Structure formats: C-alpha cells, structure tokens
Amino acid sequence: MVSQSHTIVIRISRKIDIKTFLEWCISFLVIALCQTVYLRMQGSDLRAASHILLIILQIGYVILLTKGVEIDGEIYIQLRNWLVMHYLMAAIFFMFNAIWYDASNYIGRFMVIYPIFVVIFSVDSTSFYGIMQKVVSLMVAIAAVSIFFWFFSSILHFISPSGYIYANWGGGYQRFDSFHRLYFQRQDEVFFGHYFIRNIGCFTEAPMYSFCLTVAILAEVFLYETNRVRILILYVALITTFSTTGIVIGIMALVGKYFMENEIKDRKEILYIVAIGTIIVWLGGYAAYRILMEKIGIRGWAGRLAGLQKGFGLMNSNFMFGAGFSNEETRSKAGSVLISGVGTIMAQGGIILLVMNLIPFVFIWSRKGYKESIKRLSIFAAFIFLELFMSVVQYQPIMLMIQAALLGVGINSSRNYAE
C-alpha cells in the first residue's frame, strides 16, 4: 500500500514538472513570436518553425491535462458549443474572404493555435495563470537587460555594439546594432525636442516591445500579488520605449489598481488624493500633449482614429467578410488602418472577424459578477481591449492566448454557475 501511494506521488510530481516545463516553453514562444529579432534574422527565419513548435507543445499540454481526467459535464457542453460555433464562423470566413494571400497564417492562428488554447484553459483555468506568470518573469528579465544596455550604450555611450545583424522587418532586411545578441538598437525618437534612441529590447520595434511590457504590467497588477520591484523594472523599460499607448495604459492600470484596493475613509484623504491627483493630471496632461503633438503626423493616436474611420469604409465594401485578410492590396488601401488593431480587423475581416475577436471580451465581461478572480480578469480584459483598439497586435500569438483565456477561464467557471 505504501509502495502504491509512493508511486502515485511520483507520477503527480512528474506531471507537475512536465507541466511547468511546457508552460515555460509556451511562454517563451508567445513572446518570441511577437516580432523578436531572433526569429527574423537573415539566413535563419524561424517564424514558421516556431509556430509549429508552439502547436506541438500545445498538443502535448492538452494530452497531459486530459490524461486520466474526466472533464466536467457543464464545461464539456459549453466548450463543445463554442468549438462548433467558432469553426463554423472560421470556415465560412475562410471560404468567402480573400484569404488566399496568407491562408496558412489564418489557419494556423485561428483554426489551430487559438482553439487549442481555449481547450487548455477550459479544462484547467490555472494553466493560463501559470503561463502568464512565466511570461511576466521573462519580460522582467528582458526589461532589466534592455534597461542596462539602453542606459549605458544608447544614452551614455559607454558600451559599443558587439556587432550587427540584419533582420526581415518593414518589407525588407533592416540593420540592427547587436549587443551580444541580448539587446538590439535601431529606432530613434524626438521627445520634447531632444533626440533619443528608443529601447526595443530584443524586438524589431519599440511598439511591439511596449505591447509585451504592457501585457506583463497588466498581468502583474491585476492577476497576481503585485511585486513592486518587478513593476518598477517593467515600467522603467516601458518609459524608455517612448510608446505613448503603453505609457498611458500603464498609468491607468496603476490608478485603477489603487482605487480597487484602497477605500477612501476621511476628508483629509480626499483632499490629499485631489491635490496629488491634480498635480499628476497636470504634469501627465502636459507630457501627453507634447508627445501627441510630436506624434500627430506619424503613427500617433490621431492616425489611429483616422484608421478606425477608414476601417469602417473598407468594411463597407464587403460588410460581412471585409476587403481581404492580410493581403497586399488591402494593406495598400488601408494606410493608417494598420495603425489600429480594431481598424485592421474591420478592414480585413468585416463583421465576421470582428465578432470572432469581440466574443472573448463580451463573454468574460458577462461573468464578471461571479467571483473575485473573474472580476480581476474582466478588468485585465478591459485594458487588453484598449491595447487592441490602439495597437496592431490582433494576430499575435500572445493576444490570441489572452483572448482564448477569457473564453477558457469563463467556460471553466461554468461548473460553479451550474452548482
């Protein structure tokens, strides 16, 4: 009997070890696939191989979770219903949208990676929190390294590049200064009238690095017990990207967190908050004004709003299916649409693709009244939706994973609703 119990403990321990290993691998890949330099280097474009590897890891994760486990009946019914609806919409969209320019991309992301993530998080909602925690840890490490090299090289010029590489980005191969393949340098920015090198970390551009940092900040703030050192490292790195969207969302997240966790008790506290708030709003407003004025002619917020309007226009050319998923003709027509994630979705996929992307958010918001974890995830989802609205991140695996989590965690909570 003792021997049998010992064997069971060993099996459970091994399962946990394998699960943890798979979570680290998945978290690494969803970050790497967010336009990092490593997967786009000349002579070794690893994007397709990385997508295939991610799918293999996902399948292994599903097998590990479901082996010898009976899925709750209510979860099974809701998951089955969603899968039928999703594949029906995805198949219809595939048949009628001008998708042939990038069919493998669409199939891989929307018909394989995304649904498998939904299955994983429906069966075990803790898997999302496990993977996201590792995403945060990796982003903290990337942020710390990038801050060091950005400050001592890009700003003080104490450290010289160890070499350079060429990576496929922006329609051709671009040169990136390399610092031991840990940090790369390419983009510059005029900020308050001064010339600065933007911190891009190991990514091809600052906006995508900013997006990953923002996701990590939102997760740390709303999904876990906030660690001040980790938050500080992530925020400093975010500021050095000079990305308006990320900085604004980051500040909003901290303010939201404060009011979630602190109850105002007396008049002195109200006066203190009003005074400090007025100073912050004034300084922040002035900074935001200067940043927006400098960005207004390029890929700024005004461009995103114009892109949203143009997205509606292109969607009207084919209201149901859009003007064509990820093809060059659509890109040339879209112009500033590609500055807004929602605008891009509307332009390329019409109402069908827009609904497919909105369902996860509506689903989790409809369940926000159930328990604390769902409430926190709902707030997290609101900030992610704002990022989706402002940035072109809608087809990135990490965004697909988050959207899948909104569905999966919501479905997993179904058994609690049923009881």
C-alpha positions in Angstrom: 0.0 0.0 0.0 2.9 2.4 0.9 4.6 1.5 -2.3 1.5 2.2 -4.4 1.0 5.6 -2.7 4.6 6.4 -3.3 4.2 5.6 -7.0 1.2 7.9 -7.2 3.1 10.8 -5.6 6.0 10.3 -8.0 3.6 10.3 -11.0 1.9 13.5 -9.8 5.3 15.2 -9.2 6.5 14.2 -12.7 3.2 15.5 -14.2 3.7 18.9 -12.4 7.4 19.1 -13.6 6.4 18.4 -17.2 3.5 20.9 -17.0 5.9 23.6 -15.6 8.4 22.9 -18.4 5.7 23.1 -21.1 4.5 26.4 -19.6 8.0 27.9 -19.7 8.4 26.8 -23.3 4.9 28.2 -24.4 5.5 31.5 -22.6 8.9 31.8 -24.3 7.4 31.2 -27.7 4.5 33.5 -27.4 6.9 36.3 -26.5 9.4 35.3 -29.2 6.7 35.3 -31.9 5.8 39.0 -31.1 8.3 40.1 -33.7 11.5 39.5 -31.9 14.8 39.9 -33.9 15.8 36.3 -33.1 13.1 34.7 -35.3 13.7 37.1 -38.2 17.4 37.1 -38.7 18.8 36.9 -42.2 19.6 33.3 -43.1 17.6 31.8 -40.2 13.9 32.9 -40.4 12.4 30.7 -37.7 8.8 32.1 -37.6 7.2 29.1 -39.3 9.2 26.6 -37.3 8.3 28.4 -34.1 4.6 28.3 -34.8 4.8 24.6 -35.5 6.7 24.0 -32.3 4.1 26.0 -30.4 1.3 23.8 -31.7 3.3 20.7 -30.8 3.7 22.0 -27.2 0.0 22.9 -27.0 -1.0 19.4 -28.1 1.4 17.9 -25.5 -0.1 20.1 -22.9 -3.7 19.1 -23.7 -2.7 15.4 -23.5 -1.0 16.0 -20.2 -4.1 17.8 -18.8 -6.7 15.3 -20.0 -4.9 12.0 -19.5 -7.0 10.1 -16.9 -9.1 13.1 -16.1 -12.9 13.3 -16.6 -14.0 16.7 -17.9 -16.9 18.3 -16.0 -20.2 17.9 -17.9 -21.1 21.6 -18.0 -17.6 22.6 -19.2 -17.7 19.9 -21.9 -21.1 21.2 -23.2 -20.0 24.9 -23.3 -16.6 24.0 -24.8 -18.3 21.9 -27.5 -20.8 24.5 -28.3 -18.1 27.2 -28.6 -15.9 25.0 -30.8 -18.8 24.2 -33.2 -19.7 27.9 -33.4 -16.1 29.0 -33.8 -15.2 26.5 -36.5 -18.4 27.3 -38.4 -17.6 31.0 -38.4 -13.9 30.4 -39.2 -14.8 28.1 -42.1 -17.3 30.5 -43.6 -14.8 33.3 -43.3 -12.2 31.2 -44.9 -14.4 30.4 -47.9 -15.7 33.9 -48.6 -12.8 36.2 -47.6 -9.9 37.0 -49.9 -7.7 34.9 -47.7 -5.5 33.0 -50.1 -2.7 35.5 -49.8 -2.0 34.2 -46.3 -4.1 31.1 -45.9 -1.5 29.2 -43.8 -1.2 32.1 -41.4 -5.0 32.3 -40.9 -5.4 28.5 -40.5 -2.5 28.2 -38.1 -3.6 31.1 -35.8 -7.4 31.0 -35.9 -8.1 27.3 -36.5 -5.3 25.7 -34.6 -3.4 27.8 -32.0 -6.4 29.8 -30.8 -8.9 26.9 -30.3 -6.3 24.7 -28.6 -5.6 27.5 -26.1 -9.3 27.7 -25.4 -9.4 23.9 -24.8 -6.4 24.1 -22.5 -7.8 26.9 -20.4 -11.3 25.4 -20.3 -10.0 22.1 -18.9 -7.7 23.8 -16.4 -8.1 27.6 -15.9 -5.0 27.7 -13.6 -2.9 26.9 -16.7 -3.4 30.5 -18.0 -2.2 32.0 -14.7 0.8 29.6 -14.7 1.8 30.6 -18.3 1.2 34.3 -17.8 3.2 34.3 -14.6 6.2 32.9 -16.6 5.5 35.5 -19.3 5.8 38.2 -16.7 9.1 36.7 -15.3 10.6 36.5 -18.8 9.6 40.1 -19.6 11.1 41.3 -16.3 14.4 39.6 -17.3 14.2 41.1 -20.8 13.4 44.5 -19.4 16.2 44.5 -16.9 18.8 43.6 -19.6 17.4 46.2 -22.0 17.4 49.0 -19.4 21.1 48.3 -18.7 22.2 48.3 -22.3 19.9 51.2 -23.2 21.3 53.4 -20.5 25.0 52.6 -20.8 25.0 52.4 -24.5 22.2 54.2 -26.2 22.3 57.1 -23.7 25.8 57.3 -22.2 27.6 55.5 -25.0 29.8 53.7 -22.5 29.2 50.4 -24.3 29.7 49.9 -28.0 27.8 47.4 -30.1 29.5 43.9 -30.3 28.4 43.6 -33.9 25.3 43.9 -36.1 22.7 41.7 -37.8 20.1 42.0 -40.5 16.5 41.1 -39.8 13.5 40.9 -42.0 11.3 43.8 -41.0 9.3 46.5 -42.7 9.3 44.9 -46.1 13.0 44.2 -46.3 16.1 43.5 -44.3 17.0 46.1 -41.7 20.3 46.5 -39.9 20.2 46.2 -36.1 23.2 47.0 -33.9 23.7 44.0 -31.6 24.9 43.9 -28.0 26.0 40.3 -27.6 22.6 39.2 -29.1 20.9 40.3 -25.8 19.9 43.8 -26.8 19.4 45.4 -30.2 19.3 49.1 -31.3 17.6 50.6 -34.3 14.8 53.1 -33.7 15.2 56.7 -32.6 12.6 59.3 -31.4 12.3 63.0 -31.0 11.0 63.5 -27.5 10.4 67.0 -26.0 12.7 68.4 -28.8 15.5 66.0 -28.0 16.8 63.0 -29.9 16.7 59.7 -28.2 17.3 56.1 -29.1 14.2 54.0 -28.4 14.6 50.9 -26.2 13.5 48.0 -28.4 15.0 45.2 -26.2 15.2 42.1 -28.4 12.3 43.1 -30.6 12.2 44.6 -34.1 10.4 47.7 -33.0 9.6 49.6 -29.8 5.7 49.4 -30.1 5.8 45.6 -30.0 8.2 45.6 -27.1 5.9 48.1 -25.4 2.9 45.8 -26.0 4.6 42.9 -24.4 5.7 45.0 -21.4 2.2 46.4 -21.1 0.8 42.8 -21.0 3.2 41.9 -18.3 2.4 45.0 -16.3 -1.4 44.4 -16.6 -0.9 40.8 -15.5 1.3 41.7 -12.6 -1.1 44.4 -11.5 -4.5 42.7 -11.9 -3.8 38.9 -11.9 -1.2 38.4 -9.2 0.1 39.8 -5.9 1.9 42.9 -7.2 5.7 42.8 -6.7 6.9 46.4 -6.6 10.4 45.6 -7.8 9.1 43.7 -10.9 6.6 46.5 -11.6 9.3 49.2 -11.3 11.6 47.3 -13.8 8.7 46.8 -16.3 7.6 50.5 -16.0 11.1 51.9 -16.5 11.6 49.7 -19.6 8.2 50.8 -20.8 9.0 54.5 -20.5 12.3 54.0 -22.4 10.3 52.7 -25.4 8.7 56.2 -25.7 5.4 54.5 -26.7 2.5 56.7 -25.8 -0.1 54.0 -25.8 1.8 51.7 -23.4 2.8 54.5 -21.0 -0.8 55.8 -20.8 -2.3 52.3 -20.3 0.4 51.6 -17.7 -0.5 54.7 -15.7 -4.2 54.0 -16.0 -3.6 50.5 -14.7 -1.8 51.7 -11.6 -4.6 54.3 -10.9 -7.2 51.6 -11.3 -5.3 49.2 -9.0 -5.1 51.9 -6.3 -8.8 52.6 -6.3 -9.6 48.9 -6.3 -7.6 48.2 -3.2 -7.9 51.4 -1.2 -11.1 52.7 0.4 -11.3 56.5 1.0 -12.1 57.0 4.7 -11.9 60.7 5.6 -11.8 64.2 4.2 -8.1 64.6 4.7 -7.5 61.6 2.5 -9.9 63.0 -0.1 -8.0 66.4 -0.1 -4.7 64.6 -0.3 -5.8 62.5 -3.3 -7.3 65.5 -5.0 -4.1 67.5 -4.6 -1.8 64.8 -5.7 -4.2 63.8 -8.5 -4.3 67.4 -9.8 -0.5 67.6 -9.9 -0.2 64.2 -11.7 -3.0 65.0 -14.1 -1.5 68.4 -14.9 2.0 67.0 -15.5 0.7 64.0 -17.3 -1.6 66.1 -19.4 1.3 68.4 -20.4 3.6 65.5 -21.2 0.8 63.7 -23.1 0.1 66.9 -25.1 3.7 67.3 -26.1 4.0 63.7 -27.0 0.8 63.7 -29.1 1.9 66.9 -30.9 5.2 65.3 -31.8 3.5 62.1 -32.9 0.4 63.6 -34.6 2.0 63.5 -38.1 3.2 59.9 -37.8 1.9 56.7 -36.2 0.1 58.6 -33.3 -3.3 58.5 -31.8 -4.9 60.8 -34.3 -3.7 58.4 -37.0 -5.3 55.5 -35.2 -8.7 57.3 -35.1 -8.4 58.1 -38.8 -7.5 54.4 -39.3 -10.6 53.4 -37.5 -12.8 55.6 -39.8 -11.0 54.1 -42.8 -11.6 50.6 -41.4 -15.3 51.3 -41.4 -15.1 52.5 -45.0 -13.2 49.4 -46.2 -15.5 47.1 -44.3 -18.5 48.6 -46.1 -17.0 47.4 -49.4 -17.7 43.9 -48.1 -19.6 44.3 -44.8 -19.6 40.6 -43.8 -16.1 39.5 -44.8 -14.0 42.6 -45.3 -11.6 43.6 -48.1 -9.2 40.7 -47.6 -7.3 39.1 -44.8 -3.6 40.1 -44.7 -3.0 40.8 -48.4 -1.0 43.5 -50.0 -4.0 45.0 -51.8 -5.8 45.5 -48.5 -2.6 46.9 -47.0 -2.2 49.5 -49.7 -5.9 50.5 -49.4 -5.8 50.6 -45.7 -3.0 53.0 -45.0 -3.5 54.3 -41.4 -6.0 51.5 -40.7 -3.0 49.3 -39.9 -2.1 51.6 -37.0 -5.3 50.5 -35.2 -5.9 46.8 -34.3 -9.7 47.1 -34.4 -9.5 49.1 -37.6 -7.4 46.4 -39.2 -9.8 43.7 -38.1 -12.7 45.6 -39.6 -10.9 46.3 -42.9 -9.6 42.9 -43.5 -12.3 40.7 -42.0 -15.5 42.6 -41.8 -18.2 41.9 -39.3 -17.3 38.1 -39.1 -13.7 38.6 -38.0 -14.7 41.5 -35.7 -17.3 39.3 -33.9 -14.8 36.5 -33.6 -12.4 38.9 -31.9 -15.0 40.5 -29.7 -16.7 37.3 -28.4 -14.0 36.6 -25.7 -14.3 40.1 -24.2 -18.1 40.1 -24.1 -18.1 36.5 -22.7 -15.8 37.3 -19.7 -17.5 40.6 -19.0 -20.8 38.9 -18.8 -19.5 36.8 -16.0 -17.7 39.4 -14.0 -20.1 39.3 -11.1 -19.3 35.8 -10.1 -16.1 35.8 -8.0 -13.0 37.9 -7.4 -10.7 36.1 -9.9 -13.3 36.6 -12.7 -13.7 40.3 -11.7 -9.9 40.8 -11.9 -9.7 39.0 -15.2 -12.5 41.2 -16.5 -10.6 44.4 -15.6 -7.5 42.9 -17.2 -9.5 42.2 -20.3 -10.7 45.8 -20.4 -7.2 47.1 -20.6 -6.2 44.5 -23.1 -9.1 45.6 -25.3 -7.9 49.2 -25.1 -4.4 47.9 -26.3 -6.1 46.0 -29.1 -8.0 49.2 -30.1 -4.9 51.3 -30.1 -2.2 48.9 -31.5 -1.8 46.4 -34.3 -1.5 43.3 -32.1 -4.6 41.4 -33.0 -2.9 38.4 -34.7 0.0 38.0 -32.3 0.0 34.6 -30.5 0.2 36.2 -27.1 -3.0 38.2 -27.9 -4.7 35.0 -29.2 -3.7 33.3 -26.0 -5.2 36.0 -23.8 -8.4 36.0 -25.8 -8.5 32.2 -25.5 -8.1 32.6 -21.8 -11.0 35.0 -21.5 -13.1 32.2 -23.1 -11.5 29.3 -21.4 -11.5 30.6 -17.8 -15.0 31.8 -18.3 -16.1 28.3 -19.5 -14.2 26.7 -16.7 -16.2 28.8 -14.2 -19.4 27.3 -15.7 -19.5 24.4 -13.3 -19.6 27.0 -10.5 -22.5 28.7 -12.1 -24.3 25.4 -12.5 -23.9 24.3 -8.9 
